[in-house]
Amino acid sequence: MKKKLLITLSLIVCFSAFSQKVLQLEECRQMALTHNKSLQMAQESIVAARAMKKAAFTQFLPNFSANGAYTWNQKNISMLGEDALLPVGSKMADGSFGFSQGQVSNGWTMVNGQAVPLDANNQPFNPKTNPEKIQWKSYALLPKEALEFDVKNIFVGSIGFVQPIFMGGKILELYHLAKSGENLAIAQKDNKVTELLLEVDEAYWRVVSVENKVALAHEYRNLIAKVDSNVAIMIEEGVATKSEALKIKVKLNEADIAVTKAEDGLNLSRMALNELCGIPLEEVYKLSDTDLLNETTIAKIIPVEEAISNRPEIAALKQVENMAISNEKIMLSRFMPNIGLTGNYLLSNPNVYNGYQNKIGGMFTFGIVANIPLFHFGDRFHTLNAAKSQHKIATLKLEETKEKMQLQIKQTSYKVTESQKKRSATQHNIKQAEENLRYATEGFEAGVITSTDLLGAQTAWLSAKSENIDASIDVKLCNLYLEKSLGTLKAPTLNNTNK
């Protein structure tokens, strides 16, 4: 029965180990890139910036529009307040309006040999300076209704376009500004990708580190348990004391606590990696890089100028500088005239193009519109100076960042070399600690070394192993930081994540 139970448990353990999911670093990166919401928002920012660039390009094209309006008025428009009487005269030889003696009732007299009309008081007058004294015989009637216009219902409409001809370079720089905005969004997304890859790799190697420390804690606990078992036998044989047994029990309890802490740390580290990759928090898996004996491929050092040009932060700052340049040119364009071509077809009812008729009539109009700025209390000068300052700030920020990146590349390359030396030293320490532990174990079993010395050797062995794990992980992380500083930390190409 026990044999069957043992076989069943063995099969379950083997099946669980076989079915356990194995994750590679590249798979974790890919899942994180697919799952991360910040990257999805960054991609939408690119889509929005691209749409704004297309919108900016449309400013080069004519703008067509249609307008219409209806107005109801309470009263009509009348050009006369009452009926008007127009005198009937004659066209004179010089083309002016005048009259003959038969067309007026005024009396006449001769002055210096010329006929001059008389007013009502029989006084001669000049009809050009005093036309109100003329007594006309005939009048033409101009009725009030003839000059009354029906404007109670007015319909107007127009269809036209405006084509910019010269705007001082404003439209071109707006397009450049929108294009730089798109490139800035792309650079910001690339920077988010780099930061996410860095975060995923750190979480991945943290899990690898804790997994190795959990295995080390179990191995250390087994060593102490073996000593505890041997001491118990030695007590029965009378060659060891209970004090030694109690001391070992304390060490065994400490080892159990260390195992528990390491396992808890592993669970928390795995949850952090799961959250980044979009995996259920409680899912357990095996990482493909648990074995730290494999050598780490160190990133190839490239020229500093090339490394700086690879960095998405520099690409983003260059776009910020380009945007500042475009903004400065836009502020400068405000000093220049704006010229545009306009064309319209106008519709109206009443129709006033041929008399005055209550029907729809229209006409075409074309023209050139110009706006020349003259004076606005220095507003344009102040905004131009502000834009120049913003341009200078962007340039200085770019130069400052390049200088810091040069220092960062030097520092990370030195740290990689230092971490490699530290790993080599810890590997040498492991060999010495293992040799020391072997001698201590043999001496303890031979009765020439106390349990205290053996526990000290085991503790030194544990410390050497733990330091080697930290050093091996430090090599991988320093290499990771070097890749980031060189701009060679790129997203995996398993799937297209830039759709």
ABEGO torsion letter per residue (X at the ends): XAAAAAAAAAAAAAAAAAABBBBBAAAAAAAAAAABAAAAAAAAAAAAAAAAAAAAAAAABBBBBBBBBBBBBABBBBABABBBBBBBBBBBAAGBBBBBAAABABBBBBBGGBBBBBBAAGBBBBAAABAAABBBABBBBBBAAAABBBAABBBBBBBBBBBBABAGGAAAAAAAAAAAAAAAAAAAAAAAAAAAAAAAAAAAAAAAAAAAAAAAAAAAAAAAAAAAAAAAAAAAAGABBAAAAAAAAAAAAAAAAAAAAAAAAAAAAAAAAAAAAGBBAABBBBBAAABAABBBBBBBBBBAAAAAAABAAAAAAAAAAAAAAAAAAAAAAAABBBBBBBBBBBBBOBBAABEBBBBBBBBBBBBBBBBBBABAGGAAAAAAAAAAAAAAAAAAAAAAAAAAAAAAAAAAAAAAAAAAAAAAAAAAAAAAAAAAAAAAAAAAAAGABBAAAAAAAAAAAAAAAAAAAAAAAAAAAAAAAAAAAAGABBBBAABBAAX
